[in-house]
């Protein structure tokens, strides 16, 4: 079993790789949204990113899904009243994301 330090290093490496393939700046903008607003739905993310980038709703959902499942830095919660999932940056990765987004 991996130690918390090893898990953190794996997550950081995945995040760096993900950001390094960002040609348009949209991935960086998405992560900056999570740093600023803490919790968002796909619709809110799409609305914000669509002002600056030409992107589809499904592309936004795909990016958020990859960040949540493969990188593992997002927490997903669902309300009974609201059918939309709410995504938030896990607290233990806030400083890591801020550092990587700022320097990558």
DSSP file (Angstrom, degrees, kcal/mol; ACC not computed):
  #  RESIDUE AA STRUCTURE BP1 BP2  ACC     N-H-->O    O-->H-N    N-H-->O    O-->H-N    TCO  KAPPA ALPHA  PHI   PSI    X-CA   Y-CA   Z-CA
    1    1 A X              0   0    0      0, 0.0     2,-0.2     0, 0.0     0, 0.0   0.000 360.0 360.0 360.0 141.1    0.0    0.0    0.0
    2    2 A X        -     0   0    0      1,-0.1     2,-0.1     2,-0.1     0, 0.0  -0.466 360.0-121.2 -79.4 148.1    1.2    3.5   -0.8
    3    3 A X     >  -     0   0    0     -2,-0.2     4,-2.4     1,-0.1     5,-0.2  -0.419  30.1-106.5 -78.5 162.1    2.0    6.1    1.8
    4    4 A X  H  > S+     0   0    0      1,-0.2     4,-2.3     2,-0.2     5,-0.1   0.866 122.7  54.8 -57.3 -35.6    0.1    9.4    1.7
    5    5 A X  H  > S+     0   0    0      2,-0.2     4,-2.1     1,-0.2    -1,-0.2   0.919 108.3  47.4 -64.2 -43.4    3.4   11.0    0.5
    6    6 A X  H  > S+     0   0    0      2,-0.2     4,-2.3     1,-0.2    -2,-0.2   0.900 111.5  50.8 -65.2 -40.7    3.6    8.6   -2.5
    7    7 A X  H  X S+     0   0    0     -4,-2.4     4,-2.5     1,-0.2    -1,-0.2   0.924 109.8  50.5 -62.0 -43.7   -0.1    9.1   -3.3
    8    8 A X  H  X S+     0   0    0     -4,-2.3     4,-2.5     1,-0.2    -1,-0.2   0.888 109.8  50.4 -61.6 -39.9    0.5   12.9   -3.3
    9    9 A X  H  X S+     0   0    0     -4,-2.1     4,-2.4     2,-0.2    -1,-0.2   0.893 110.1  49.8 -66.6 -40.1    3.5   12.5   -5.6
   10   10 A X  H  X S+     0   0    0     -4,-2.3     4,-2.4     2,-0.2    -2,-0.2   0.929 112.1  47.9 -62.5 -45.4    1.5   10.4   -8.1
   11   11 A X  H  X S+     0   0    0     -4,-2.5     4,-2.5     1,-0.2    -2,-0.2   0.919 111.5  50.3 -62.6 -44.2   -1.3   12.9   -8.1
   12   12 A X  H  X S+     0   0    0     -4,-2.5     4,-2.6     1,-0.2    -1,-0.2   0.913 110.8  49.1 -61.0 -43.1    1.1   15.8   -8.6
   13   13 A X  H  X S+     0   0    0     -4,-2.4     4,-2.3     2,-0.2    -1,-0.2   0.908 111.9  48.4 -64.0 -41.8    2.8   14.0  -11.5
   14   14 A X  H  X S+     0   0    0     -4,-2.4     4,-2.4     2,-0.2    -2,-0.2   0.907 112.6  48.9 -63.1 -41.3   -0.6   13.3  -13.2
   15   15 A X  H  X S+     0   0    0     -4,-2.5     4,-2.5     2,-0.2    -2,-0.2   0.910 110.4  50.2 -66.2 -42.6   -1.6   16.9  -12.7
   16   16 A X  H  X S+     0   0    0     -4,-2.6     4,-2.2     2,-0.2    -1,-0.2   0.910 112.2  47.9 -61.2 -42.5    1.7   18.2  -14.2
   17   17 A X  H  X S+     0   0    0     -4,-2.3     4,-1.0     2,-0.2    -2,-0.2   0.916 111.3  50.8 -63.8 -43.1    1.3   15.9  -17.2
   18   18 A X  H  < S+     0   0    0     -4,-2.4     3,-0.5     1,-0.2    -2,-0.2   0.910 113.6  44.4 -61.0 -44.0   -2.4   17.0  -17.7
   19   19 A X  H >< S+     0   0    0     -4,-2.5     3,-1.8     1,-0.2    -1,-0.2   0.842 105.2  62.6 -70.6 -34.1   -1.4   20.6  -17.6
   20   20 A X  H 3< S+     0   0    0     -4,-2.2    -1,-0.2     1,-0.3    -2,-0.2   0.767 100.6  53.9 -65.4 -24.3    1.6   20.1  -19.9
   21   21 A X  T 3< S+     0   0    0     -4,-1.0     2,-1.0    -3,-0.5    -1,-0.3   0.292  79.4 115.6 -90.0  10.1   -0.8   19.0  -22.7
   22   22 A X    <   +     0   0    0     -3,-1.8    -3,-0.0     1,-0.2    -4,-0.0  -0.699  32.7 167.2 -85.4 100.7   -2.8   22.2  -22.4
   23   23 A X  S    S+     0   0    0     -2,-1.0    -1,-0.2     1,-0.1    -4,-0.0   0.801  76.0  35.0 -83.6 -31.2   -2.4   24.0  -25.7
   24   24 A X  S    S-     0   0    0     29,-0.0    -1,-0.1     0, 0.0    -2,-0.1   0.634 104.6-114.8-102.0 -16.0   -5.2   26.6  -25.3
   25   25 A X  S  > S+     0   0    0     -6,-0.1     4,-2.1     3,-0.0     5,-0.1   0.468  80.9 120.2  94.2   3.1   -5.1   27.3  -21.6
   26   26 A X  H  > S+     0   0    0      2,-0.2     4,-2.3     1,-0.2     5,-0.1   0.869  71.8  51.5 -71.9 -36.1   -8.5   25.9  -20.9
   27   27 A X  H  > S+     0   0    0      2,-0.2     4,-2.3     1,-0.2    -1,-0.2   0.919 111.4  47.9 -66.1 -42.2   -7.3   23.2  -18.5
   28   28 A X  H  > S+     0   0    0      1,-0.2     4,-2.3     2,-0.2    -2,-0.2   0.911 111.4  50.9 -62.7 -42.6   -5.5   25.8  -16.5
   29   29 A X  H  X S+     0   0    0     -4,-2.1     4,-1.8     2,-0.2    -2,-0.2   0.883 108.7  52.4 -63.2 -38.5   -8.5   28.1  -16.5
   30   30 A X  H  X S+     0   0    0     -4,-2.3     4,-1.6     2,-0.2    -2,-0.2   0.929 111.0  45.9 -63.0 -45.9  -10.7   25.2  -15.3
   31   31 A X  H  X S+     0   0    0     -4,-2.3     4,-1.8     1,-0.2    -2,-0.2   0.868 109.5  54.9 -66.7 -35.6   -8.4   24.5  -12.4
   32   32 A X  H  X S+     0   0    0     -4,-2.3     4,-2.1     2,-0.2    -1,-0.2   0.861 103.6  56.7 -64.9 -34.6   -8.2   28.2  -11.5
   33   33 A X  H  X S+     0   0    0     -4,-1.8     4,-3.3     1,-0.2     5,-0.4   0.929 107.0  48.4 -59.5 -45.2  -12.0   28.3  -11.4
   34   34 A X  H  X S+     0   0    0     -4,-1.6     4,-1.4     1,-0.2    55,-0.3   0.857 110.1  51.9 -65.5 -34.0  -11.9   25.5   -8.7
   35   35 A X  H  < S+     0   0    0     -4,-1.8    -1,-0.2     2,-0.2    -2,-0.2   0.888 118.4  37.2 -67.6 -37.5   -9.3   27.5   -6.8
   36   36 A X  H  < S+     0   0    0     -4,-2.1    -2,-0.2    -5,-0.1    -3,-0.2   0.923 128.9  27.9 -79.5 -46.4  -11.4   30.6   -6.8
   37   37 A X  H  < S-     0   0    0     -4,-3.3     2,-2.8    -5,-0.2    -3,-0.2   0.518  81.2-153.8-103.2  -6.8  -15.0   29.3   -6.4
   38   38 A X  S  < S+     0   0    0     -4,-1.4    51,-1.2    -5,-0.4     2,-0.4  -0.254  73.0  37.0  68.3 -55.6  -14.4   26.0   -4.5
   39   39 A X  E     +A   88   0A   0     -2,-2.8     2,-0.3    49,-0.2    49,-0.2  -0.994  67.9 161.4-135.4 136.0  -17.5   24.1   -5.7
   40   40 A X  E     -A   87   0A   0     47,-2.9    47,-3.4    -2,-0.4     2,-0.2  -0.964  29.9-130.7-146.3 156.4  -19.2   24.1   -9.1
   41   41 A X     >  -     0   0    0     -2,-0.3     4,-2.2    45,-0.2     5,-0.2  -0.637  37.6-107.1 -99.1 167.6  -21.5   22.2  -11.3
   42   42 A X  H  > S+     0   0    0     43,-0.5     4,-3.0    -2,-0.2     5,-0.2   0.905 121.2  54.4 -60.6 -41.1  -20.8   21.4  -15.0
   43   43 A X  H  > S+     0   0    0      1,-0.2     4,-2.4     2,-0.2    -1,-0.2   0.900 108.7  47.5 -61.3 -41.6  -23.3   24.0  -16.1
   44   44 A X  H  > S+     0   0    0      2,-0.2     4,-1.9     1,-0.2    -1,-0.2   0.892 113.1  48.5 -67.0 -39.5  -21.5   26.7  -14.1
   45   45 A X  H  X S+     0   0    0     -4,-2.2     4,-2.9     2,-0.2     5,-0.3   0.939 112.0  49.2 -64.8 -46.4  -18.1   25.7  -15.4
   46   46 A X  H  X S+     0   0    0     -4,-3.0     4,-2.6     1,-0.2    -2,-0.2   0.921 109.8  51.5 -58.7 -45.6  -19.4   25.7  -18.9
   47   47 A X  H  X S+     0   0    0     -4,-2.4     4,-0.5    -5,-0.2    -1,-0.2   0.902 114.4  43.3 -59.0 -42.5  -21.0   29.1  -18.6
   48   48 A X  H >< S+     0   0    0     -4,-1.9     3,-0.7     1,-0.2     4,-0.5   0.930 118.2  42.2 -71.4 -46.6  -17.7   30.6  -17.2
   49   49 A X  H >X S+     0   0    0     -4,-2.9     4,-3.1     1,-0.2     3,-1.0   0.816 104.6  65.5 -72.2 -29.7  -15.4   28.9  -19.7
   50   50 A X  H 3< S+     0   0    0     -4,-2.6    -1,-0.2    -5,-0.3    -2,-0.2   0.701  91.5  65.1 -68.2 -18.3  -17.6   29.5  -22.7
   51   51 A X  T << S+     0   0    0     -3,-0.7    -1,-0.3    -4,-0.5    -2,-0.2   0.844 119.4  21.0 -68.6 -33.1  -17.1   33.3  -22.3
   52   52 A X  T <4 S+     0   0    0     -3,-1.0     2,-0.3    -4,-0.5    -2,-0.2   0.778 124.8  44.9-105.5 -36.4  -13.4   32.9  -23.1
   53   53 A X  S  < S-     0   0    0     -4,-3.1     2,-1.0   -27,-0.1    -1,-0.1  -0.810  75.2-122.1-116.1 151.3  -13.1   29.6  -25.0
   54   54 A X        +     0   0    0     -2,-0.3     2,-0.3    -3,-0.1    -4,-0.1  -0.818  59.6 142.7 -89.7 103.7  -15.1   28.0  -27.8
   55   55 A X        -     0   0    0     -2,-1.0     2,-0.2    -9,-0.1    -2,-0.0  -0.982  45.9-122.6-147.0 150.6  -16.0   24.8  -26.1
   56   56 A X     >  -     0   0    0     -2,-0.3     4,-1.7     1,-0.1     5,-0.1  -0.566  27.0-116.9 -93.4 160.9  -19.0   22.4  -25.9
   57   57 A X  H  > S+     0   0    0      1,-0.2     4,-2.3     2,-0.2     5,-0.2   0.891 116.7  53.6 -59.6 -41.5  -20.8   21.3  -22.8
   58   58 A X  H  > S+     0   0    0      1,-0.2     4,-2.2     2,-0.2    -1,-0.2   0.839 104.5  54.5 -66.9 -33.4  -19.7   17.7  -23.3
   59   59 A X  H  > S+     0   0    0      2,-0.2     4,-2.4     1,-0.2    -1,-0.2   0.897 108.8  48.6 -65.1 -40.3  -16.1   18.8  -23.5
   60   60 A X  H  X S+     0   0    0     -4,-1.7     4,-2.5     2,-0.2     5,-0.2   0.935 111.2  49.6 -64.3 -46.2  -16.4   20.5  -20.2
   61   61 A X  H  X S+     0   0    0     -4,-2.3     4,-2.2     1,-0.2    -2,-0.2   0.883 111.1  50.6 -60.7 -38.6  -18.0   17.4  -18.6
   62   62 A X  H  X S+     0   0    0     -4,-2.2     4,-2.3     2,-0.2    -1,-0.2   0.917 110.0  48.7 -65.9 -44.6  -15.2   15.3  -20.1
   63   63 A X  H  X S+     0   0    0     -4,-2.4     4,-2.3     1,-0.2    -2,-0.2   0.927 113.0  47.3 -61.7 -45.1  -12.5   17.5  -18.6
   64   64 A X  H  X S+     0   0    0     -4,-2.5     4,-2.5     1,-0.2    -1,-0.2   0.898 110.9  52.8 -64.5 -40.1  -14.1   17.5  -15.2
   65   65 A X  H  X S+     0   0    0     -4,-2.2     4,-2.9    -5,-0.2     5,-0.4   0.901 109.5  48.1 -62.2 -41.7  -14.6   13.7  -15.3
   66   66 A X  H  X>S+     0   0    0     -4,-2.3     5,-1.7     2,-0.2     4,-1.6   0.923 112.6  48.2 -64.8 -44.1  -10.9   13.2  -16.1
   67   67 A X  I  <>S+     0   0    0     -4,-2.3     6,-1.4     3,-0.2     5,-1.3   0.887 116.8  43.8 -64.4 -38.1   -9.8   15.5  -13.3
   68   68 A X  I  <5S+     0   0    0     -4,-2.5     6,-0.2     4,-0.2    -2,-0.2   0.915 126.6  26.5 -73.5 -43.4  -12.2   13.7  -10.9
   69   69 A X  I  <5S+     0   0    0     -4,-2.9    -3,-0.2    -5,-0.2    -2,-0.2   0.928 129.2  30.8 -92.2 -48.1  -11.5   10.1  -11.8
   70   70 A X  I  <5S+     0   0    0     -4,-1.6    -3,-0.2    -5,-0.4    -4,-0.1   0.898 131.9  30.4 -82.7 -40.4   -8.0    9.8  -13.3
   71   71 A X  I   <S-     0   0    0     -5,-1.7    -3,-0.2   -57,-0.1    -4,-0.2   0.872  92.5-149.6 -85.8 -39.7   -6.2   12.6  -11.4
   72   72 A X      < +     0   0    0     -5,-1.3    -4,-0.2    -6,-0.4    -3,-0.1   0.762  56.8 120.0  84.0  27.3   -8.4   12.3   -8.3
   73   73 A X        +     0   0    0     -6,-1.4    17,-2.9   -62,-0.1     2,-0.4   0.431  55.5  80.0-104.3   1.1   -8.4   15.8   -7.0
   74   74 A X  E     -B   89   0A   0     -7,-0.5     2,-0.4    -6,-0.2    15,-0.2  -0.869  63.5-147.3-112.5 143.7  -12.1   16.5   -7.1
   75   75 A X  E     -B   88   0A   0     13,-3.7    13,-2.2    -2,-0.4     2,-0.5  -0.894  15.5-151.9-102.5 134.9  -14.8   15.5   -4.7
   76   76 A X  E     +B   87   0A   0     -2,-0.4     2,-0.3    11,-0.2    11,-0.2  -0.926  17.6 174.5-112.0 128.9  -18.3   14.8   -6.2
   77   77 A X  E     -B   86   0A   0      9,-2.5     9,-3.3    -2,-0.5     2,-0.4  -0.960  12.8-157.5-132.3 153.7  -21.5   15.3   -4.3
   78   78 A X  E     -B   85   0A   0     -2,-0.3     2,-0.3     7,-0.2     7,-0.1  -0.992   6.2-148.3-133.6 136.4  -25.1   15.1   -5.3
   79   79 A X        -     0   0    0      3,-0.7    -2,-0.0     5,-0.6     0, 0.0  -0.687  17.3-135.2 -97.4 153.7  -28.2   16.6   -3.7
   80   80 A X  S    S+     0   0    0     -2,-0.3    -1,-0.1     1,-0.2     3,-0.0   0.859 108.3  46.6 -72.6 -35.1  -31.6   15.1   -3.6
   81   81 A X  S    S+     0   0    0      1,-0.1     2,-0.5     2,-0.0    -1,-0.2   0.837 112.7  52.1 -75.3 -33.2  -33.2   18.4   -4.6
   82   82 A X        -     0   0    0      1,-0.1    -3,-0.7     2,-0.1    -1,-0.1  -0.914  66.2-157.9-111.0 122.3  -30.7   19.2   -7.3
   83   83 A X        +     0   0    0     -2,-0.5     2,-0.3    -5,-0.1    -1,-0.1   0.644  68.7  93.1 -73.0 -11.9  -30.1   16.6  -10.1
   84   84 A X  S    S-     0   0    0      1,-0.1    -5,-0.6    -6,-0.0     2,-0.2  -0.612  77.9-123.1 -85.7 139.2  -26.7   18.1  -10.9
   85   85 A X  E     - B   0  78A   0     -2,-0.3     2,-0.5    -7,-0.1   -43,-0.5  -0.539  20.0-140.5 -75.8 145.3  -23.5   16.9   -9.3
   86   86 A X  E     - B   0  77A   0     -9,-3.3    -9,-2.5    -2,-0.2     2,-0.4  -0.941  14.4-158.0-110.8 126.8  -21.4   19.4   -7.5
   87   87 A X  E     +AB  40  76A   0    -47,-3.4   -47,-2.9    -2,-0.5     2,-0.3  -0.849  13.5 175.6-107.1 138.0  -17.7   19.2   -7.9
   88   88 A X  E     -AB  39  75A   0    -13,-2.2   -13,-3.7    -2,-0.4     2,-0.3  -0.991  35.4-105.5-141.0 150.7  -15.2   20.6   -5.4
   89   89 A X  E     - B   0  74A   0    -51,-1.2   -15,-0.2    -2,-0.3     2,-0.1  -0.567  42.7-111.5 -73.6 129.9  -11.4   20.6   -5.1
   90   90 A X    >   -     0   0    0    -17,-2.9     3,-2.0    -2,-0.3     4,-0.4  -0.422  23.4-127.7 -64.5 135.8  -10.3   18.3   -2.3
   91   91 A X  G >  S+     0   0    0      1,-0.3     3,-1.1     2,-0.2     4,-0.4   0.824 104.8  59.8 -57.1 -37.3   -8.8   20.3    0.5
   92   92 A X  G 3  S+     0   0    0      1,-0.2    -1,-0.3     2,-0.1     4,-0.2   0.636 108.3  46.1 -70.3 -11.3   -5.5   18.4    0.6
   93   93 A X  G <> S+     0   0    0     -3,-2.0     4,-2.7   -20,-0.2     5,-0.3   0.399  82.4  95.0-110.0   1.8   -4.7   19.3   -3.0
   94   94 A X  H <> S+     0   0    0     -3,-1.1     4,-2.5    -4,-0.4     5,-0.2   0.937  89.8  43.5 -59.5 -48.9   -5.5   23.0   -3.0
   95   95 A X  H  > S+     0   0    0     -4,-0.4     4,-2.2     1,-0.2    -1,-0.2   0.885 114.3  51.2 -66.0 -37.9   -1.9   24.1   -2.4
   96   96 A X  H  > S+     0   0    0     -4,-0.2     4,-2.5     2,-0.2     5,-0.2   0.927 112.3  45.6 -63.8 -46.3   -0.6   21.6   -4.9
   97   97 A X  H  X S+     0   0    0     -4,-2.7     4,-2.9     2,-0.2     5,-0.3   0.910 112.3  51.4 -64.4 -43.3   -3.0   22.8   -7.6
   98   98 A X  H  X S+     0   0    0     -4,-2.5     4,-1.7    -5,-0.3    -1,-0.2   0.908 112.6  46.3 -61.3 -41.8   -2.3   26.4   -6.9
   99   99 A X  H  X S+     0   0    0     -4,-2.2     4,-1.7    -5,-0.2     5,-0.2   0.932 116.5  43.0 -66.0 -46.8    1.5   25.8   -7.1
  100  100 A X  H  X S+     0   0    0     -4,-2.5     4,-2.9     2,-0.2    -2,-0.2   0.907 114.9  48.3 -70.2 -42.1    1.3   23.8  -10.3
  101  101 A X  H  < S+     0   0    0     -4,-2.9    -1,-0.2     1,-0.2    -2,-0.2   0.862 113.4  49.8 -66.1 -34.2   -1.2   26.1  -12.1
  102  102 A X  H  < S+     0   0    0     -4,-1.7    -1,-0.2    -5,-0.3    -2,-0.2   0.837 124.1  26.4 -72.6 -32.6    0.9   29.0  -11.1
  103  103 A X  H  <        0   0    0     -4,-1.7    -2,-0.2     1,-0.1    -3,-0.2   0.682 360.0 360.0-106.6 -20.9    4.2   27.6  -12.4
  104  104 A X     <        0   0    0     -4,-2.9    -3,-0.1    -5,-0.2    -1,-0.1   0.495 360.0 360.0 -78.1 360.0    3.3   25.2  -15.1
